[in-house]
Amino acid sequence: MNDYYKQDKKKKLKGRLTNILIFLLVFLILILSYILYEKTQVTESNLSQQNVTIERTTQTIEEVQEKDRTVTEMIAEVNDSVVGISKVKNSGSSIFSDENITSLGLGTGLIVGEDGYILTNAHVSGEKYSKCYVTLVDGKTYDGSVVWSNTDIDMAIVKINQKNLQVAILGDSDDIKVGETVYAIGNPIGYEFQRTVTSGIISAVNRTIKFEEDEAETYMEDLIQTDATINPGNSGGPLVNADGQVIGINGVKIKSAEGISFAIPINSVKAVIESFNTNGKFDEATLGVFAFDKSVLGYINENLQFSEGIYVARVNTKSAAADAGLKKGDIILTIDGNKLERMCDLRCYIYTKKPGDTVTLKIQRNNREMEIEATLKRK
């Protein structure tokens, strides 16, 4: 009896030990499985993050490459609209002779109308009705006639008898920012270096510079300052933004300072270009005044101060302004309700009008405001 009881007790004890061992074994297996699962998850997570990093890096490289391609293609497209302009026709392979570039009026132009309208500087093309020679991207040279010229802003439009030309895309020069990347294109030292491209940034906007010509002082206002290299033969060529849009026409370089050049904002002549492309002519209206904005007054009289409008420095005799009673010293605040801060604002608005149109000017005279009406005349 006792032997049977002892054997039974041993069997029960052995069964319990076996169950404990099985439980421990299962527990260990579960722990090991959990550890292996966590390691697998961490590894997969790391690989996923690495893949994302690689993908992002690849995307960044592709974006840079795409940007580079875009700039290259953009310059190529603009180049098709850039022309050479000369006052002398050369029978050789180049339209440029060995004479001085400035004396021959050598420079650059920009196609702004598919029917042969070309924008350039007035000092390159000459005055209205004068003749010049235009060389296109294919190397062919054509006779050009100056159909419009304004020496106050040094801009002109030349017409050649050609159709279906590659027209440049014009941007908004009122929307440019200091520090923006720009490209200057032109013929810096003659036809042999045609369509040279230089790059830089917009250094400043709305600049005013003073010239002394024929013993008289003149001013150019609202200019774009850039550090892109501009040489004499670049005059009349485009200043282009990163989107391939023309925002200015290269015109002036300060000889006494390296890296300081200026361009005339493209918005100042958009109305003229549109009129030629739409009507084949530009019937220019004029008010007959020359005015300065606040930034110029320091050159003239530092005691003159005002916060709004433009200061009338000259009223032409027998002009619309003279007939309306406008006087030197008046400050024009608005024209037809449009605020004026720069002479360019007034000029651009007048360019949208025709001779015979009447405009309303709000002026300030002796600290009193009044309104006068002026009927524009033909220039």
C-alpha positions as CSV (number, residue, x, y, z in Angstrom):
1,M,0.0,0.0,0.0
2,N,2.7,2.4,0.9
3,D,4.7,1.4,-2.2
4,Y,1.7,2.1,-4.4
5,Y,1.2,5.5,-2.7
6,K,4.8,6.5,-3.2
7,Q,4.8,5.5,-6.8
8,D,1.6,7.5,-7.4
9,K,3.1,10.5,-5.7
10,K,6.3,10.3,-7.9
11,K,4.1,10.2,-11.0
12,K,2.2,13.3,-10.0
13,L,5.4,15.1,-9.1
14,K,6.9,14.1,-12.4
15,G,3.8,15.3,-14.3
16,R,3.9,18.7,-12.5
17,L,7.6,19.1,-13.4
18,T,6.9,18.3,-17.0
19,N,4.1,20.8,-17.1
20,I,6.3,23.5,-15.6
21,L,9.1,22.7,-18.1
22,I,6.6,22.9,-20.9
23,F,5.2,26.2,-19.6
24,L,8.7,27.6,-19.3
25,L,9.6,26.4,-22.8
26,V,6.5,28.0,-24.3
27,F,7.2,31.2,-22.4
28,L,10.8,31.4,-23.7
29,I,9.6,30.7,-27.2
30,L,7.1,33.5,-27.0
31,I,9.8,35.9,-25.6
32,L,12.2,35.0,-28.4
33,S,9.5,35.4,-31.0
34,Y,8.6,38.8,-29.7
35,I,12.3,39.9,-29.7
36,L,12.7,38.7,-33.3
37,Y,9.5,40.4,-34.4
38,E,10.7,43.8,-32.9
39,K,14.1,43.5,-34.6
40,T,12.4,42.8,-37.9
41,Q,10.1,45.8,-37.5
42,V,13.0,48.1,-36.6
43,T,15.0,46.9,-39.6
44,E,12.0,47.4,-41.9
45,S,11.4,50.8,-40.5
46,N,15.1,51.8,-41.0
47,L,15.0,50.5,-44.5
48,S,11.8,52.4,-45.2
49,Q,13.4,55.6,-43.8
50,Q,16.5,55.0,-45.9
51,N,14.4,54.5,-49.0
52,V,12.6,57.7,-48.3
53,T,15.9,59.6,-47.9
54,I,17.3,58.1,-51.1
55,E,14.1,58.9,-52.9
56,R,14.2,62.5,-51.6
57,T,17.8,62.9,-52.5
58,T,17.1,61.5,-56.0
59,Q,14.2,63.9,-56.4
60,T,16.3,66.9,-55.3
61,I,19.0,66.0,-57.9
62,E,16.3,65.6,-60.6
63,E,14.9,69.0,-59.6
64,V,18.3,70.6,-59.9
65,Q,18.9,69.0,-63.3
66,E,15.4,70.0,-64.5
67,K,16.2,73.6,-63.3
68,D,19.5,73.6,-65.2
69,R,17.8,72.3,-68.3
70,T,15.1,74.9,-68.0
71,V,17.5,77.8,-67.9
72,T,19.4,76.4,-70.9
73,E,16.3,76.0,-72.9
74,M,15.0,79.4,-71.8
75,I,18.1,81.2,-72.9
76,A,18.0,79.4,-76.3
77,E,14.4,80.5,-76.8
78,V,15.1,84.1,-75.9
79,N,18.2,84.1,-78.2
80,D,16.0,83.5,-81.2
81,S,14.4,86.9,-80.6
82,V,17.6,88.8,-80.1
83,V,19.0,90.7,-83.1
84,G,22.0,92.8,-84.0
85,I,21.5,96.4,-85.0
86,S,24.0,98.7,-86.9
87,K,23.9,102.1,-88.6
88,V,26.5,100.7,-91.2
89,K,26.0,97.8,-93.5
90,N,29.1,95.8,-94.0
91,S,29.6,93.7,-97.2
92,G,31.7,91.2,-95.3
93,S,30.6,88.3,-93.0
94,S,30.0,90.7,-90.1
95,I,27.8,93.7,-90.1
96,F,30.3,95.4,-87.8
97,S,33.3,97.3,-89.0
98,D,36.5,98.0,-87.1
99,E,35.3,101.4,-86.2
100,N,34.2,102.4,-82.7
101,I,31.0,100.7,-81.6
102,T,29.5,103.8,-80.1
103,S,30.1,106.0,-83.2
104,L,28.5,103.5,-85.4
105,G,25.5,102.9,-83.2
106,L,26.2,99.2,-82.9
107,G,24.1,97.3,-80.5
108,T,21.3,94.8,-79.9
109,G,17.5,94.6,-80.4
110,L,14.6,92.4,-79.4
111,I,11.8,91.1,-81.6
112,V,8.5,92.2,-80.0
113,G,6.2,91.7,-83.0
114,E,6.1,88.8,-85.4
115,D,5.5,91.2,-88.3
116,G,9.0,92.7,-87.9
117,Y,8.8,95.1,-84.9
118,I,12.0,95.3,-83.0
119,L,12.6,97.1,-79.7
120,T,16.0,98.7,-79.0
121,N,17.6,101.9,-77.5
122,A,17.1,105.2,-79.2
123,H,20.8,105.8,-79.1
124,V,21.4,102.6,-81.1
125,S,18.7,103.0,-83.8
126,G,18.6,106.8,-84.2
127,E,15.7,109.1,-84.2
128,K,12.3,108.5,-85.9
129,Y,12.4,107.9,-89.7
130,S,16.1,107.2,-89.7
131,K,17.5,103.9,-91.2
132,C,19.5,101.1,-89.7
133,Y,20.4,97.5,-90.4
134,V,19.1,94.5,-88.5
135,T,20.7,91.0,-88.5
136,L,18.5,88.1,-87.3
137,V,19.6,84.8,-85.7
138,D,20.0,83.2,-89.1
139,G,22.7,85.7,-90.0
140,K,20.7,87.5,-92.7
141,T,20.7,91.3,-92.6
142,Y,17.6,93.5,-93.4
143,D,17.0,97.2,-93.9
144,G,15.2,98.7,-90.9
145,S,13.2,101.9,-90.4
146,V,12.8,103.6,-87.0
147,V,9.0,104.0,-86.6
148,W,9.1,105.4,-83.1
149,S,11.7,106.9,-80.9
150,N,11.7,108.6,-77.5
151,T,15.0,110.0,-76.3
152,D,13.6,110.8,-72.8
153,I,13.6,107.1,-72.0
154,D,16.1,106.0,-74.7
155,M,13.7,103.6,-76.4
156,A,12.8,103.0,-80.0
157,I,11.0,100.6,-82.3
158,V,12.5,99.5,-85.7
159,K,10.4,97.9,-88.4
160,I,11.8,95.4,-90.9
161,N,9.8,93.7,-93.8
162,Q,9.7,90.2,-92.4
163,K,6.9,87.9,-91.1
164,N,6.5,85.1,-88.6
165,L,9.4,86.1,-86.5
166,Q,10.1,84.6,-83.0
167,V,8.6,87.1,-80.5
168,A,10.1,87.4,-77.0
169,I,7.8,86.9,-74.0
170,L,7.4,90.1,-72.0
171,G,7.2,90.0,-68.2
172,D,6.0,92.5,-65.5
173,S,8.7,94.9,-64.5
174,D,6.6,96.2,-61.7
175,D,6.7,92.8,-60.0
176,I,10.5,92.3,-59.8
177,K,12.3,91.9,-56.6
178,V,15.8,92.9,-55.4
179,G,18.0,89.8,-55.3
180,E,16.1,88.1,-58.2
181,T,18.3,86.3,-60.7
182,V,18.5,87.9,-64.2
183,Y,20.3,87.3,-67.5
184,A,21.5,90.0,-69.9
185,I,21.8,89.0,-73.6
186,G,23.4,91.0,-76.3
187,N,26.4,91.7,-78.6
188,P,28.8,93.2,-76.1
189,I,31.7,94.0,-78.5
190,G,30.3,93.4,-81.9
191,Y,28.7,90.8,-84.1
192,E,31.5,88.3,-83.6
193,F,30.3,87.9,-80.0
194,Q,26.6,88.0,-80.8
195,R,24.1,86.8,-78.2
196,T,26.5,86.7,-75.3
197,V,24.8,85.8,-72.0
198,T,25.8,87.2,-68.6
199,S,24.0,86.6,-65.3
200,G,23.6,88.5,-62.1
201,I,20.9,89.8,-59.8
202,I,18.7,92.8,-59.5
203,S,20.6,95.1,-57.2
204,A,18.0,97.8,-56.9
205,V,14.8,99.2,-58.5
206,N,13.5,102.7,-59.3
207,R,17.0,104.1,-59.6
208,T,17.6,107.6,-61.0
209,I,20.8,108.7,-62.6
210,K,22.0,112.1,-63.9
211,F,23.8,112.8,-67.2
212,E,25.5,115.9,-68.5
213,E,25.1,116.2,-72.3
214,D,25.6,119.3,-74.4
215,E,26.3,121.3,-71.3
216,A,22.8,120.4,-69.9
217,E,21.7,118.0,-67.1
218,T,19.3,115.3,-67.9
219,Y,17.9,112.5,-65.8
220,M,16.8,108.9,-66.4
221,E,14.3,107.6,-63.8
222,D,12.8,104.3,-62.7
223,L,15.7,102.2,-63.9
224,I,16.5,98.7,-62.9
225,Q,20.0,98.3,-61.4
226,T,21.8,95.0,-62.0
227,D,25.3,93.6,-61.6
228,A,25.0,91.5,-64.7
229,T,27.8,92.6,-67.1
230,I,26.5,95.0,-69.7
231,N,28.9,96.5,-72.3
232,P,28.2,99.1,-75.0
233,G,27.1,96.5,-77.6
234,N,24.6,95.1,-75.2
235,S,22.5,98.2,-75.4
236,G,19.0,97.4,-76.6
237,G,19.3,93.8,-75.6
238,P,16.9,92.1,-73.1
239,L,17.2,91.7,-69.4
240,V,15.5,88.4,-68.7
241,N,14.2,86.8,-65.5
242,A,14.5,83.1,-64.5
243,D,11.2,82.4,-66.2
244,G,12.5,83.6,-69.6
245,Q,10.4,86.8,-69.5
246,V,11.9,90.1,-70.6
247,I,11.7,92.6,-67.7
248,G,13.9,95.3,-69.1
249,I,16.0,96.6,-72.0
250,N,19.7,97.0,-71.2
251,G,20.8,100.6,-71.8
252,V,23.3,102.2,-69.3
253,K,26.5,101.2,-67.7
254,I,28.4,103.4,-65.2
255,K,31.9,103.6,-66.6
256,S,33.4,104.7,-63.2
257,A,32.1,101.7,-61.3
258,E,32.4,98.1,-62.2
259,G,29.4,95.8,-61.8
260,I,26.8,98.6,-61.9
261,S,24.5,98.6,-65.0
262,F,21.0,99.7,-65.6
263,A,18.0,98.6,-67.7
264,I,14.8,100.4,-68.7
265,P,11.8,98.6,-67.3
266,I,9.7,96.9,-70.1
267,N,6.4,98.1,-68.7
268,S,7.3,101.7,-69.8
269,V,6.8,100.7,-73.5
270,K,4.2,97.9,-73.4
271,A,1.4,100.1,-74.6
272,V,3.6,101.3,-77.5
273,I,4.4,97.7,-78.5
274,E,0.7,96.6,-78.2
275,S,-0.4,99.5,-80.4
276,F,2.1,98.6,-83.2
277,N,1.2,94.9,-83.1
278,T,-2.6,95.7,-83.1
279,N,-2.9,98.7,-85.4
280,G,0.5,98.8,-87.2
281,K,1.1,102.3,-85.8
282,F,1.3,104.3,-82.6
283,D,-0.4,107.6,-82.6
284,E,1.4,109.2,-79.7
285,A,-0.3,111.6,-77.4
286,T,1.5,114.0,-75.2
287,L,0.7,116.1,-72.2
288,G,3.8,118.3,-72.6
289,V,5.3,118.2,-69.1
290,F,8.4,116.8,-67.5
291,A,8.1,115.9,-63.9
292,F,10.3,114.4,-61.1
293,D,9.5,112.0,-58.3
294,K,10.7,112.3,-54.7
295,S,13.9,110.4,-55.4
296,V,15.1,113.0,-57.9
297,L,14.5,116.1,-55.9
298,G,17.8,115.8,-54.0
299,Y,19.5,116.5,-57.3
300,I,17.5,119.6,-57.9
301,N,16.5,121.3,-54.7
302,E,16.8,119.6,-51.3
303,N,14.4,122.1,-49.8
304,L,11.5,120.7,-52.0
305,Q,9.6,118.1,-50.1
306,F,6.3,116.3,-50.7
307,S,4.9,112.9,-49.9
308,E,2.8,112.1,-52.9
309,G,2.7,112.7,-56.6
310,I,5.3,114.0,-59.1
311,Y,6.9,117.5,-59.2
312,V,6.4,119.5,-62.5
313,A,9.8,120.7,-63.5
314,R,9.0,121.9,-67.0
315,V,5.8,122.8,-69.0
316,N,6.3,122.9,-72.7
317,T,4.9,125.9,-74.5
318,K,1.7,125.4,-76.6
319,S,1.3,122.0,-75.0
320,A,-1.8,120.4,-73.5
321,A,-0.5,121.1,-70.1
322,A,0.1,124.8,-70.8
323,D,-3.4,125.2,-72.3
324,A,-4.8,123.6,-69.2
325,G,-2.9,126.0,-66.9
326,L,-0.4,123.6,-65.4
327,K,2.6,125.4,-64.0
328,K,6.2,124.6,-63.0
329,G,6.2,123.7,-59.3
330,D,2.8,122.1,-59.4
331,I,2.6,118.6,-58.0
332,I,0.4,116.1,-60.0
333,L,-1.2,113.8,-57.6
334,T,-3.5,111.7,-59.9
335,I,-4.5,111.4,-63.5
336,D,-8.1,110.2,-64.1
337,G,-8.1,108.9,-60.5
338,N,-4.8,106.9,-60.9
339,K,-2.2,107.8,-58.3
340,L,1.2,109.0,-59.5
341,E,4.4,108.2,-57.8
342,R,6.9,108.3,-60.7
343,M,7.2,110.0,-64.0
344,C,6.9,106.6,-65.5
345,D,3.4,106.2,-64.1
346,L,2.3,109.3,-66.0
347,R,4.1,108.4,-69.2
348,C,2.7,104.9,-69.2
349,Y,-0.8,106.1,-68.8
350,I,-0.5,108.8,-71.5
351,Y,0.8,106.0,-73.8
352,T,-2.6,104.3,-73.5
353,K,-4.4,107.5,-74.8
354,K,-4.8,109.1,-78.2
355,P,-4.4,112.7,-79.3
356,G,-7.7,114.5,-78.6
357,D,-8.5,112.5,-75.4
358,T,-9.2,114.5,-72.3
359,V,-7.7,113.6,-68.9
360,T,-8.4,115.0,-65.5
361,L,-5.4,115.9,-63.3
362,K,-5.6,116.4,-59.5
363,I,-2.8,118.8,-58.6
364,Q,-1.4,120.5,-55.6
365,R,-0.4,124.2,-55.8
366,N,0.6,126.3,-52.9
367,N,-0.6,123.6,-50.5
368,R,-4.1,123.6,-52.1
369,E,-5.6,120.8,-54.1
370,M,-7.5,121.4,-57.4
371,E,-8.6,119.5,-60.5
372,I,-7.9,120.6,-64.1
373,E,-8.7,119.0,-67.4
374,A,-6.3,118.7,-70.3
375,T,-6.9,117.7,-73.9
376,L,-3.9,115.7,-75.1
377,K,-2.1,116.7,-78.3
378,R,-0.2,114.8,-80.9
379,K,3.5,114.5,-80.4
